[in-house]
Amino acid sequence: MLQYDSSLNSAFAALADPTRRAVVARLCEGEMSVGELSEPFDMSLSAVGQHLRILEKSGLIVTEKRGRTRYCSVDHRKLAAVENWLSERRRHTMRRLDQLEEFLARKGTPDV
């Protein structure tokens, strides 16, 4: 079995949840307080906090307390690592499809 970077594993596990994906999407627009982040979600502030802890532990977001308010932002380096992994898989798949197309063309098979 292939072994992958454990930090990528935790990032993908965190992104498996639709609420956490929505949080990351909102944070891509810019830094927000926990209160601002929690507004569109129909859940308690405590539940939002649990999602934020998972995202922070995965490295996808960073939080900073200023006074009595906690602010969150995306760690773009970690997000880029996830994107790079996906891009490499896409390139590999496209290469394989190109090879299949060439093979079928050599065999005289009609385009699929």
TORROVO-945325 format. One record per residue (C-alpha): y, z, x; residue number from 1; residue in three letters. Coordinates in nm, 4 decimals, m for minus. Each point is the difference from the previous one (the first is absolute). Layout:
node py: Y pz: Z px: X k: NUM r: ALA
...
***
This chain:
node py: 0.0000 pz: 0.0000 px: 0.0000 k: 1 r: MET
node py: 0.3475 pz: m0.0833 px: 0.1248 k: 2 r: LEU
node py: 0.2236 pz: 0.2896 px: 0.0956 k: 3 r: GLN
node py: 0.3667 pz: m0.0158 px: m0.0878 k: 4 r: TYR
node py: 0.2962 pz: 0.2034 px: 0.1097 k: 5 r: ASP
node py: m0.0178 pz: 0.3268 px: m0.1953 k: 6 r: SER
node py: 0.3747 pz: m0.0120 px: m0.0587 k: 7 r: SER
node py: m0.0452 pz: m0.3295 px: m0.1837 k: 8 r: LEU
node py: m0.2797 pz: 0.1575 px: m0.2027 k: 9 r: ASN
node py: 0.2311 pz: 0.2766 px: m0.1181 k: 10 r: SER
node py: 0.2768 pz: m0.2496 px: m0.0786 k: 11 r: ALA
node py: m0.2304 pz: m0.2154 px: m0.2130 k: 12 r: PHE
node py: m0.1426 pz: 0.3083 px: m0.1712 k: 13 r: ALA
node py: 0.3535 pz: 0.1146 px: m0.0827 k: 14 r: ALA
node py: 0.0935 pz: m0.3456 px: m0.1302 k: 15 r: LEU
node py: m0.3092 pz: m0.0126 px: m0.2220 k: 16 r: ALA
node py: 0.1862 pz: 0.2038 px: m0.2614 k: 17 r: ASP
node py: 0.2460 pz: m0.1930 px: m0.2221 k: 18 r: PRO
node py: 0.2491 pz: 0.2885 px: m0.0125 k: 19 r: THR
node py: 0.0139 pz: 0.0183 px: 0.3783 k: 20 r: ARG
node py: 0.0429 pz: m0.3777 px: 0.0239 k: 21 r: ARG
node py: 0.2904 pz: 0.0292 px: m0.2446 k: 22 r: ALA
node py: 0.1549 pz: 0.2780 px: 0.2094 k: 23 r: VAL
node py: m0.0257 pz: m0.2119 px: 0.3165 k: 24 r: VAL
node py: 0.1485 pz: m0.2986 px: m0.1835 k: 25 r: ALA
node py: 0.2959 pz: 0.2099 px: m0.1153 k: 26 r: ARG
node py: 0.0511 pz: 0.1396 px: 0.3495 k: 27 r: LEU
node py: 0.0073 pz: m0.3518 px: 0.1444 k: 28 r: CYS
node py: 0.3357 pz: m0.0270 px: m0.1776 k: 29 r: GLU
node py: 0.1311 pz: 0.2955 px: 0.1991 k: 30 r: GLY
node py: m0.0151 pz: 0.3741 px: 0.0523 k: 31 r: GLU
node py: m0.0237 pz: 0.2172 px: m0.3127 k: 32 r: MET
node py: m0.0199 pz: 0.3657 px: m0.0845 k: 33 r: SER
node py: m0.3209 pz: 0.1340 px: m0.1518 k: 34 r: VAL
node py: 0.1881 pz: 0.0463 px: m0.3272 k: 35 r: GLY
node py: 0.1124 pz: m0.3631 px: m0.0032 k: 36 r: GLU
node py: m0.3514 pz: m0.1161 px: 0.0818 k: 37 r: LEU
node py: m0.1553 pz: 0.2045 px: m0.2795 k: 38 r: SER
node py: 0.2299 pz: m0.1327 px: m0.2777 k: 39 r: GLU
node py: m0.2029 pz: m0.3042 px: m0.1158 k: 40 r: PRO
node py: m0.3346 pz: 0.1772 px: 0.0070 k: 41 r: PHE
node py: m0.1394 pz: 0.1838 px: m0.3000 k: 42 r: ASP
node py: m0.1330 pz: 0.2914 px: 0.2033 k: 43 r: MET
node py: 0.1102 pz: 0.3367 px: 0.1284 k: 44 r: SER
node py: 0.2037 pz: 0.0386 px: 0.3166 k: 45 r: LEU
node py: m0.3012 pz: 0.1806 px: 0.1445 k: 46 r: SER
node py: m0.2235 pz: m0.3020 px: m0.0628 k: 47 r: ALA
node py: 0.2555 pz: m0.2301 px: 0.1619 k: 48 r: VAL
node py: 0.0075 pz: 0.2399 px: 0.2955 k: 49 r: GLY
node py: m0.3766 pz: m0.0329 px: 0.0404 k: 50 r: GLN
node py: 0.0318 pz: m0.3784 px: 0.0172 k: 51 r: HIS
node py: 0.2807 pz: 0.0337 px: 0.2547 k: 52 r: LEU
node py: m0.2108 pz: 0.2302 px: 0.2181 k: 53 r: ARG
node py: m0.2815 pz: m0.2560 px: 0.0050 k: 54 r: ILE
node py: 0.2428 pz: m0.2786 px: 0.0907 k: 55 r: LEU
node py: 0.1567 pz: 0.2141 px: 0.2707 k: 56 r: GLU
node py: m0.3377 pz: 0.1010 px: 0.1422 k: 57 r: LYS
node py: m0.0991 pz: m0.3680 px: 0.0138 k: 58 r: SER
node py: 0.3182 pz: m0.0755 px: 0.1944 k: 59 r: GLY
node py: 0.1382 pz: m0.2430 px: m0.2568 k: 60 r: LEU
node py: 0.3017 pz: 0.2175 px: m0.0789 k: 61 r: ILE
node py: 0.2017 pz: 0.2640 px: 0.1780 k: 62 r: VAL
node py: 0.1837 pz: 0.2845 px: m0.1651 k: 63 r: THR
node py: 0.2964 pz: 0.2031 px: 0.1145 k: 64 r: GLU
node py: 0.1497 pz: 0.3093 px: m0.1551 k: 65 r: LYS
node py: 0.3795 pz: 0.0104 px: m0.0102 k: 66 r: ARG
node py: 0.1310 pz: 0.3171 px: m0.1538 k: 67 r: GLY
node py: m0.1973 pz: 0.0572 px: m0.3184 k: 68 r: ARG
node py: m0.0942 pz: m0.3661 px: m0.0452 k: 69 r: THR
node py: m0.2972 pz: m0.1844 px: 0.1498 k: 70 r: ARG
node py: 0.0545 pz: m0.3702 px: 0.0743 k: 71 r: TYR
node py: m0.2708 pz: m0.2610 px: 0.0463 k: 72 r: CYS
node py: m0.0023 pz: m0.3341 px: 0.1755 k: 73 r: SER
node py: m0.2601 pz: m0.2594 px: 0.0969 k: 74 r: VAL
node py: m0.1321 pz: m0.0076 px: 0.3537 k: 75 r: ASP
node py: 0.0337 pz: m0.3741 px: 0.0517 k: 76 r: HIS
node py: m0.2174 pz: 0.0071 px: 0.3131 k: 77 r: ARG
node py: m0.3003 pz: 0.1231 px: m0.1983 k: 78 r: LYS
node py: 0.0689 pz: m0.2433 px: m0.2826 k: 79 r: LEU
node py: 0.0162 pz: m0.2797 px: 0.2593 k: 80 r: ALA
node py: m0.3381 pz: 0.1068 px: 0.1402 k: 81 r: ALA
node py: m0.1526 pz: m0.0317 px: m0.3481 k: 82 r: VAL
node py: 0.1666 pz: m0.3379 px: m0.0483 k: 83 r: GLU
node py: m0.1202 pz: m0.1215 px: 0.3412 k: 84 r: ASN
node py: m0.3578 pz: 0.0963 px: m0.0819 k: 85 r: TRP
node py: 0.0168 pz: m0.1888 px: m0.3308 k: 86 r: LEU
node py: 0.1654 pz: m0.3016 px: 0.1657 k: 87 r: SER
node py: m0.2789 pz: m0.0215 px: 0.2570 k: 88 r: GLU
node py: m0.2614 pz: 0.0025 px: m0.2775 k: 89 r: ARG
node py: 0.1942 pz: m0.2746 px: m0.1811 k: 90 r: ARG
node py: 0.0196 pz: m0.2134 px: 0.3173 k: 91 r: ARG
node py: m0.3731 pz: 0.0426 px: 0.0564 k: 92 r: HIS
node py: m0.0775 pz: m0.1010 px: m0.3600 k: 93 r: THR
node py: 0.2264 pz: m0.3048 px: 0.0197 k: 94 r: MET
node py: m0.1650 pz: m0.1069 px: 0.3275 k: 95 r: ARG
node py: m0.3420 pz: 0.0239 px: m0.1651 k: 96 r: ARG
node py: 0.1166 pz: m0.2000 px: m0.3020 k: 97 r: LEU
node py: 0.1420 pz: m0.2689 px: 0.2314 k: 98 r: ASP
node py: m0.3355 pz: m0.0178 px: 0.1803 k: 99 r: GLN
node py: m0.1802 pz: m0.0357 px: m0.3326 k: 100 r: LEU
node py: 0.2389 pz: m0.2762 px: m0.1050 k: 101 r: GLU
node py: m0.0635 pz: m0.1859 px: 0.3280 k: 102 r: GLU
node py: m0.3749 pz: 0.0411 px: m0.0390 k: 103 r: PHE
node py: 0.0061 pz: m0.1325 px: m0.3557 k: 104 r: LEU
node py: 0.2197 pz: m0.2943 px: 0.1056 k: 105 r: ALA
node py: m0.2503 pz: m0.0903 px: 0.2750 k: 106 r: ARG
node py: m0.2873 pz: 0.0143 px: m0.2491 k: 107 r: LYS
node py: 0.1831 pz: m0.2311 px: m0.2386 k: 108 r: GLY
node py: 0.0096 pz: 0.2653 px: m0.2733 k: 109 r: THR
node py: 0.2872 pz: m0.0375 px: m0.2481 k: 110 r: PRO
node py: 0.2854 pz: 0.2484 px: 0.0292 k: 111 r: ASP
node py: m0.0641 pz: 0.3246 px: m0.1780 k: 112 r: VAL
***
